[in-house]
Every structure is written in C-alpha cells, then in structure tokens.
Amino acid sequence: MTDVVIVGAGLIGMLTARELHAAGLRVTLIERGASGRESSWAGGGILSPLYPWRYPDPVSALARWSQQRYPELLAEIHAQSGIDPEYARSGLLILDDGNDADVTAWAKRFDTQLETADAARQCALEPALGMPSARAWWLPEVGQVRNPRFVKSLRTALERQGVQFVEQRAVTGFRQQGERVTGVDTDGGFVAADHTVVAGGAWSGDLLRATGLDLPVVPVRGQMILFRGRPGDVRRIVLDGGRYVIPRRDGRTLVGSTLERVGFDKSTTESALAELSTAAARLIPALGACELEHHWAGLRPGSPTGVPCIARHPGFANLYINAGHYRNGVVMGPASARLLADLLLNRPAILNPAGYATDKIDG
Ligand SMILES: Cc1cc2nc3c(=O)[nH]c(=O)nc-3n(C[C@H](O)[C@H](O)[C@H](O)COP(=O)(O)OP(=O)(O)OC[C@H]3O[C@@H](n4cnc5c(N)ncnc54)[C@H](O)[C@@H]3O)c2cc1C
C-alpha cells in the first residue's frame, strides 16, 4: 500500500511526485513505457508560452509562478541528481504579433519584463537573425531547459529520495468503492493507494473515461528538427510566424514545431521536415549550412484553450487530475504540481484553483 499512486511519469507526474514526497507521503509512479519519454522528452523546453498574452490568465498565472521558481528548482535537482538540466536565460525575441495595448496590459498584470526592439536592437540581440522586423517584442527574463536532460535528472533525483518508479506497466483502470478509488489495475496487477493522481499526458482523456468523466484532453502532434552548429552561433530563442529556434549550450539548435491533430500517431513527415527547414533558414540563415541531426514528433496533451485541469475528480473524493498542459507543460509544471499537492493535502493553495476545475478547461 502506498499513500499516492501517480499514473504517468512525464514531467507533470514526476514534479507532482516531488511535491508530495516533500510533504512526507509515500509516492509510487506507474509508467507504461520509460519515464519522461513522451511529450516531456519531445518538447522544446522554452520556459514561457509562445505569444504569452494570447493565453487565458490561468495559464499565465501558472507560468509566472513557475518562472520565478525555476532557477532554484533546477539547481536543487541538479545537485540531487548530478545531471545538469542546462538551464539558460536566453531570452525570447518575438518578431511578429502584438496589439500594443493587449501586450503591455498583460506584461503589467503578470509583472513581466518586456521591451520593444527595433531592427538594430534585434540584430544586436541576435546577430545571426535573417530578417529583422520593423519592431519586435523582447522578453529578457525568459529561460529554457534542455528537457531530455531535465526529465533524466528529475527521475534520478526522485529515485534517490525514495520515490518508487514502476515502469513498463500500463494502468488499465481504477478500482472504485462508493465515492472512493482504492487503487489502480495495471497489466501487472492491482496497486492499492490512499490517493490516485492521473498525470497521463495526452492519454488522460481516454484514461478518465472509465471514471465517467469526459475530459477534453486529446493528442496534438508536434514535430521538431535539430541542427548541429557551434556554441554561440545562435544566442536567443526567436519566434516568428509560429515557428521558433532554440539554441542549446553545445551549439545544437532546435526548430519547431507543427500542430497536428492526427490521433496517437507519432510518426514524422517529409512535409513537416521541409516546412521546418524553410522556417529555420528564414529565421537564422546560417542554419541552412548546418548538419540536420534529428527529426522527431511528440504528442502534446491538448486542451481546448491551453488551461490544464488541476483538480479533484468530481465523482471521487481521493482521485485527482493533473493533465492537459498542451503547449506549456514544461513552463507550467512546477506551479501545476504545487497546486495539485495543495489540493490533495488540503493546504492553502498557491493560486486560486477554481480556474483549473474539470468543467473549466474547455473555456
Ligand atoms: C514538439 C513539442 C514542443 C514543446 N515545447 C514546449 C516548450 O517549449 N515549453 C513548454 O512548456 N512545453 C512544451 N511542450 C509541451 C510539453 O512538452 C507538455 O505539455 C508536457 O510535457 C506534458 O507533460 P505530461 O507529463 O502531462 O505528459 P507526458 O510527458 O506525455 O507524460 C505522460 C506519461 O503518461 C504515461 N501514460 C499514459 N497512459 C498511461 C497508462 N495507461 N499507464 C501508465 N502510464 C501512462 C505516458 O507513457 C507518458 O510517459 C512541447 C511539446 C511538444 C510535443
């Protein structure tokens, strides 16, 4: 018997485990594959929503709380695991978009540093930039993390602290007794728990259907490509027309990403490769001469407006949900995990939980 069983060991499940373990609970994560190998591995690791002002305020509230916590959190996990998640404050340069009034009002509301940058300033910030625009937005505080390393370091740190990982084991259902769930059925047997948390990413909607809840979380495929360059060739995260580049410390640069509703299909396509390569050459022409090292796809846990569900299940007193983070699970993760733990432990919550209830996520 464990205090809490968490279904899914992506970033959301693992960060939730960290919070609950820190509060003194015995936590078991059950993962169908290998931990942190789905969306949390595939993503870009930008610690900000793209065009953050376009999202509902509950997304910005989670993102802002996490952004303030991230440097310290990553330093802790690095020290606990010995694996560097490669946090870097590279800033975010947004070349398009922007109704001034909306953008500045959002920055004020969320106490976010924001500057306008003319063409000369854009080129100074990112000398490799292809075509500066007449005016851009510059968010100097935005950081990034190398998410494949982040999930690895988090998994290692949690295991060292005594969190239990059960991998290659799929949860097949929830055992119910009146208004409580007594644990989960898996393809390797029953696991009893006082509390159950669903953090199954894109699979959460399907998982929860068995509990009578129709949570609108569906897979949204995202394809990315990776170029191999030299350290310092590209310095900033640059976003234009929905396409972005993310420079890593070792000279690799990611370019993303597509948004495709094709079910649970993680294959890559030639058309996306061509489209992302074109975007890369437009944003940073020097990438055209770099070796294309990798092309992959991941399944985001898509929710209608990007607001995740962080809540107790309406039908069961001890069943919780932390799912539907769509394009921003990395940046929202720490706050989302803390809020879920606050609810489960009946503590004062870091943010008003009302906006993340099961009936709120479809806008
Ligand atoms: C191309 C791309 C780019 C992205 N870029 C960014 C970015 O720059 N910044 C950002 O903040 N976010 C980004 N994201 C989004 C972010 O990656 C996700 O929101 C986040 O990783 C979701 O985490 P999760 O733990 O909910 O899901 P996942 O990482 O998918 O984890 C869910 C886990 O649950 C497991 N599971 C499912 N069903 C079961 C079952 N029945 N039994 C046991 N285990 C099960 C799965 O195997 C999986 O490991 C990006 C995503 C993609 C695809």
The ligand as an SDF file (V2000), in Angstrom:
LIG
                    3D

 53 58  0  0  0  0  0  0  0  0999 V2000
    7.1290   19.4420  -30.1270 C   0  0  0  0  0  0  0  0  0  0  0  0
    6.7730   19.9180  -28.7390 C   0  0  0  0  0  0  0  0  0  0  0  0
    7.3160   21.1110  -28.2640 C   0  0  0  0  0  0  0  0  0  0  0  0
    7.0020   21.5510  -26.9700 C   0  0  0  0  0  0  0  0  0  0  0  0
    7.6340   22.6610  -26.4840 N   0  0  0  0  0  0  0  0  0  0  0  0
    7.3650   23.0930  -25.2230 C   0  0  0  0  0  0  0  0  0  0  0  0
    8.0530   24.1990  -24.6820 C   0  0  0  0  0  0  0  0  0  0  0  0
    8.9370   24.7690  -25.3110 O   0  0  0  0  0  0  0  0  0  0  0  0
    7.7210   24.6310  -23.4150 N   0  0  0  0  0  0  0  0  0  0  0  0
    6.7460   24.0080  -22.6900 C   0  0  0  0  0  0  0  0  0  0  0  0
    6.4560   24.4520  -21.5780 O   0  0  0  0  0  0  0  0  0  0  0  0
    6.1080   22.9190  -23.1770 N   0  0  0  0  0  0  0  0  0  0  0  0
    6.3880   22.4470  -24.4220 C   0  0  0  0  0  0  0  0  0  0  0  0
    5.7380   21.3550  -24.9280 N   0  0  0  0  0  0  0  0  0  0  0  0
    4.6360   20.7720  -24.1560 C   0  0  0  0  0  0  0  0  0  0  0  0
    5.1240   19.8800  -23.0410 C   0  0  0  0  0  0  0  0  0  0  0  0
    6.0980   19.0140  -23.5360 O   0  0  0  0  0  0  0  0  0  0  0  0
    3.9280   19.1130  -22.4470 C   0  0  0  0  0  0  0  0  0  0  0  0
    2.8860   19.9920  -22.1030 O   0  0  0  0  0  0  0  0  0  0  0  0
    4.3370   18.3400  -21.1970 C   0  0  0  0  0  0  0  0  0  0  0  0
    5.4910   17.5900  -21.4490 O   0  0  0  0  0  0  0  0  0  0  0  0
    3.2230   17.4300  -20.7250 C   0  0  0  0  0  0  0  0  0  0  0  0
    3.7260   16.6140  -19.7000 O   0  0  0  0  0  0  0  0  0  0  0  0
    2.9080   15.3650  -19.1920 P   0  0  0  0  0  0  0  0  0  0  0  0
    3.6950   14.7620  -18.0960 O   0  0  0  0  0  0  0  0  0  0  0  0
    1.4970   15.7710  -18.9390 O   0  0  0  0  0  0  0  0  0  0  0  0
    2.8310   14.4120  -20.4740 O   0  0  0  0  0  0  0  0  0  0  0  0
    3.8640   13.2810  -20.9710 P   0  0  0  0  0  0  0  0  0  0  0  0
    5.2570   13.7480  -20.9400 O   0  0  0  0  0  0  0  0  0  0  0  0
    3.3460   12.8060  -22.2940 O   0  0  0  0  0  0  0  0  0  0  0  0
    3.7260   12.1510  -19.8700 O   0  0  0  0  0  0  0  0  0  0  0  0
    2.5630   11.3910  -19.7310 C   0  0  0  0  0  0  0  0  0  0  0  0
    3.0400    9.9890  -19.3660 C   0  0  0  0  0  0  0  0  0  0  0  0
    1.9090    9.1830  -19.0200 O   0  0  0  0  0  0  0  0  0  0  0  0
    2.1830    7.8850  -19.4560 C   0  0  0  0  0  0  0  0  0  0  0  0
    0.9280    7.1280  -19.5560 N   0  0  0  0  0  0  0  0  0  0  0  0
   -0.1160    7.3790  -20.3830 C   0  0  0  0  0  0  0  0  0  0  0  0
   -1.0820    6.4650  -20.2220 N   0  0  0  0  0  0  0  0  0  0  0  0
   -0.6370    5.6110  -19.2620 C   0  0  0  0  0  0  0  0  0  0  0  0
   -1.1790    4.4250  -18.6630 C   0  0  0  0  0  0  0  0  0  0  0  0
   -2.3850    3.9320  -19.0310 N   0  0  0  0  0  0  0  0  0  0  0  0
   -0.4630    3.7990  -17.7110 N   0  0  0  0  0  0  0  0  0  0  0  0
    0.7620    4.2820  -17.3250 C   0  0  0  0  0  0  0  0  0  0  0  0
    1.3230    5.3730  -17.8780 N   0  0  0  0  0  0  0  0  0  0  0  0
    0.6410    6.0250  -18.8340 C   0  0  0  0  0  0  0  0  0  0  0  0
    2.8620    8.0880  -20.8080 C   0  0  0  0  0  0  0  0  0  0  0  0
    3.5800    6.9360  -21.2080 O   0  0  0  0  0  0  0  0  0  0  0  0
    3.7370    9.3000  -20.5230 C   0  0  0  0  0  0  0  0  0  0  0  0
    5.0510    8.9550  -20.1560 O   0  0  0  0  0  0  0  0  0  0  0  0
    6.0660   20.8350  -26.1750 C   0  0  0  0  0  0  0  0  0  0  0  0
    5.5530   19.6250  -26.6610 C   0  0  0  0  0  0  0  0  0  0  0  0
    5.9050   19.1650  -27.9200 C   0  0  0  0  0  0  0  0  0  0  0  0
    5.3650   17.8440  -28.3850 C   0  0  0  0  0  0  0  0  0  0  0  0
  1  2  1  0
  2  3  1  0
  2 52  2  0
  3  4  2  0
  4  5  1  0
  4 50  1  0
  5  6  2  0
  6  7  1  0
  6 13  1  0
  7  8  2  0
  7  9  1  0
  9 10  1  0
 10 11  2  0
 10 12  1  0
 12 13  2  0
 13 14  1  0
 14 15  1  0
 14 50  1  0
 15 16  1  0
 16 17  1  0
 16 18  1  0
 18 19  1  0
 18 20  1  0
 20 21  1  0
 20 22  1  0
 22 23  1  0
 23 24  1  0
 24 25  2  0
 24 26  1  0
 24 27  1  0
 27 28  1  0
 28 29  2  0
 28 30  1  0
 28 31  1  0
 31 32  1  0
 32 33  1  0
 33 34  1  0
 33 48  1  0
 34 35  1  0
 35 36  1  0
 35 46  1  0
 36 37  1  0
 36 45  1  0
 37 38  2  0
 38 39  1  0
 39 40  1  0
 39 45  2  0
 40 41  1  0
 40 42  2  0
 42 43  1  0
 43 44  2  0
 44 45  1  0
 46 47  1  0
 46 48  1  0
 48 49  1  0
 50 51  2  0
 51 52  1  0
 52 53  1  0
M  END
$$$$
